[in-house]
Every structure is written in structure tokens, then in C-alpha cells.
């Protein structure tokens, strides 16, 4: 960043980069984590037969409530882990899935008639809510992120991948700490900044079984590169759940 750009824009470019650095690092680490989960829990992955549930409908116009994220679908997914189901405490989902939860959260059981003894109906008039944010669903804390994978082929419904996690199942490690260095070249009136970091996210109980190191995101998403370290896969307290959303469209 040179002084001329700062004079012309009245903005400190390096300060702006520093402000965005943490967010961008998290975004890139999340991409690596989701690639890893795709390789481990997606079709063909070592966890797909035991720790994954696909309730989605690929054919446009064929989806029903049973294909959406609900208390029923979450409960079904949780109990893939048998007695460890209630160890799961977090669910990550796409915003399009969260939009449906926000919608049904605003429907209330109420009467659509003032007649004494009138029955209760779903969304029958009711009262509004003061906060539409979806923080929890079926006892799970909700994480909403647009990087969550959408699967399917062209012409099919969008099929949204959700992940249910137990506390501590994903571990973070680093070879060396985050290093930020700055320098100034007084002859060119330029400031420079270099950022170096080496972080690792890993699902406990899974193993990288490929014969090479430093994999790309594509290689992390390759099922053949992963294996299960535990004899009982349900000890790995993570579940993949694929659903539709009424707000979803078709894959182009």
C-alpha cells in the first residue's frame, strides 16, 4: 500500500485488510473443514453408511414436509448415533434452510374463531413474534452459513447439507502461531504486510489415509483419501443430514 493511494482515497488500505483478516481466515478454514466433511461423510465416504442421512428429494415438485428440516428429521439423524444422540449440541445449515425455520417459527397455534370452545389451528390467526432469529432448533444451537454445501445435478432440486456436531468433536491445531509482519520502504513510500498461518481442523476418529501431505480442498473432499480410526463409527459424534427447503430452487 503506497501513500498516494491513501491520500487519494482517504483510506488506510492495510488497516482495512487487518479488519477483514480474521473473517477471511475463518472463511478459508471453513472451506477446508467442509471439504474434509464431504470426503468423510458424503457419498462413498467411510462415514456415509453409518453417520449420514439423506431425506432430500431430487425431483422438482415432489418434495413434501418430510423432506424439510424439522424436529422429526433432526431426531432421526441424531439417533444414528444410538445412545450418543443427545451428545450432539450444534447444527450447521445453509441460510435457505434457516429461512424455512424462521417461517415456521412465526406460525402459532391459535384460534381462528372467537366462538367459545373453538379448536386450536396451526397458524390460524395468532400472534406475531418479536424476534425472528433462529438460535436453537430441537435443542441444538444453530450455525447459519452460506458456504454450507448444496448438492445435486443440473435440473434437480437444491439439496442442502447440514451437519450435527457434539462439543469437541472438531479439533484445531497449528504448526506455528499466526504471524503478521509489516515493513516500510521509505524510498517508494510504501507499506507492506505479510501474514503467515498454518492451521488444521480435524474430526476426531477419522484418519487421513492418502500417501501424500498438504492436500487441496478437492483432495480433502475425495472419499478414498479417508478412513475411520474407531472400530465403532458411532463413536464419531458428527452426523450429515441432507434436506430440501421450500425456499430452495433448482440447480442450474
SVG drawing of the C-alpha trace seen along z (x, -y; Angstrom):
<svg xmlns="http://www.w3.org/2000/svg" viewBox="-69 -13 84 65">
<polyline fill="none" stroke="black" stroke-width="0.4" points="0.0,0.0 1.5,-3.3 0.9,-6.7 -0.5,-8.0 -3.5,-5.6 -4.1,-6.7 -4.1,-10.4 -6.4,-9.8 -9.0,-7.6 -8.6,-8.9 -8.5,-5.2 -5.8,-3.1 -5.7,0.0 -3.7,2.1 -6.0,1.2 -8.9,2.4 -7.1,5.6 -6.4,6.2 -10.1,5.7 -11.0,8.3 -8.2,10.7 -9.9,12.8 -13.1,13.2 -11.2,14.3 -9.1,16.8 -12.2,18.3 -13.8,18.5 -10.9,20.4 -10.6,22.7 -14.3,23.4 -13.9,24.3 -11.2,26.8 -13.4,28.2 -16.4,28.6 -14.2,30.3 -13.0,32.7 -16.5,33.5 -17.6,34.1 -14.9,36.7 -15.7,38.4 -19.5,38.2 -20.6,37.7 -21.5,40.4 -18.7,43.0 -17.1,41.7 -16.2,44.0 -18.9,42.5 -21.7,42.3 -23.2,45.7 -23.4,45.1 -23.4,41.4 -25.3,39.8 -29.0,39.4 -30.4,38.1 -34.0,37.1 -34.0,34.8 -36.0,35.2 -34.2,34.5 -37.2,34.3 -38.7,30.8 -42.2,30.6 -42.0,33.9 -40.7,32.5 -43.0,32.5 -42.7,31.5 -40.9,34.8 -38.0,33.6 -37.5,30.4 -35.5,29.8 -37.8,30.4 -37.9,31.9 -38.6,35.3 -35.7,35.2 -33.3,33.9 -34.3,36.6 -34.0,39.3 -30.5,38.0 -29.4,37.7 -30.3,41.3 -28.0,42.6 -25.5,42.4 -27.8,44.5 -27.4,43.7 -25.0,40.9 -27.7,39.0 -28.0,36.4 -24.3,35.6 -25.0,33.6 -25.5,29.9 -24.9,27.9 -26.3,27.9 -24.8,26.0 -27.1,25.2 -27.5,23.1 -29.4,19.7 -32.1,21.1 -32.8,23.9 -32.7,21.3 -35.3,19.2 -37.8,22.1 -37.2,22.4 -37.8,18.7 -41.1,19.1 -42.4,22.0 -41.2,20.3 -43.6,17.4 -46.6,19.7 -48.6,20.1 -51.2,22.3 -54.3,20.2 -58.0,20.0 -59.4,18.5 -62.7,18.0 -63.9,16.1 -66.6,18.7 -66.2,20.3 -64.7,23.7 -63.3,23.2 -60.5,25.5 -56.8,24.6 -55.4,24.5 -51.9,24.2 -51.2,20.6 -54.9,19.8 -54.6,16.1 -52.4,16.0 -49.9,13.5 -46.6,12.4 -43.2,12.8 -40.8,10.1 -37.6,11.8 -37.4,14.0 -33.8,15.1 -33.3,18.8 -30.8,19.5 -31.9,23.0 -33.7,25.9 -34.6,29.1 -32.1,28.4 -29.3,27.7 -27.6,24.4 -27.9,23.2 -25.0,22.0 -26.1,20.4 -23.5,20.1 -23.9,19.6 -20.8,21.8 -22.7,25.0 -22.7,27.3 -25.6,27.6 -25.6,31.0 -27.3,32.4 -27.0,32.1 -28.5,29.7 -32.3,29.7 -32.6,31.3 -33.9,29.6 -31.2,27.9 -30.3,30.4 -28.9,28.7 -26.2,30.4 -26.5,29.9 -24.0,31.2 -24.8,32.0 -21.8,31.9 -21.0,32.8 -18.9,30.4 -15.2,31.0 -15.5,33.4 -13.6,31.0 -10.1,30.1 -7.9,27.2 -4.2,27.4 -1.4,25.2 2.2,25.9 3.1,22.3 1.1,19.3 -0.3,16.7 2.4,14.3 1.8,10.8 4.8,8.7 4.9,5.2 7.6,3.3 8.0,-0.2 10.0,-1.1 10.8,-4.8 12.2,-5.2 8.9,-4.3 6.6,-5.4 5.1,-2.0 3.9,0.1 3.8,3.9 2.2,6.6 2.8,10.4 0.5,12.9 1.6,16.5 -0.5,19.1 -0.7,22.9 -3.9,24.3 -5.6,27.7 -9.1,28.7 -9.8,32.4 -12.7,34.6 -11.7,36.9 -11.9,40.6 -11.2,40.1 -7.8,40.7 -6.1,39.2 -5.2,42.4 -3.6,41.0 0.1,41.3 0.7,37.6 0.6,34.5 -0.6,30.9 -3.9,31.8 -6.0,29.4 -9.7,28.9 -10.6,31.2 -8.3,33.9 -9.9,33.4 -13.3,34.0 -12.2,37.3 -13.7,40.2 -10.9,42.6 -8.4,40.4 -10.2,41.0 -10.7,43.9 -12.2,44.5 -9.9,44.9 -12.6,46.1 -13.9,49.7 -17.4,48.3 -18.2,45.4 -21.0,44.1 -18.2,43.0 -17.6,40.2 -20.2,37.7 -20.9,36.0 -23.9,36.6 -24.5,35.4 -28.2,34.6 -29.3,33.6 -32.7,31.9 -34.7,29.6 -36.2,26.2 -39.4,24.7 -37.2,21.6 -34.7,23.6 -34.7,23.6 -33.3,25.9 -29.7,26.5 -28.6,24.7"/>
</svg>
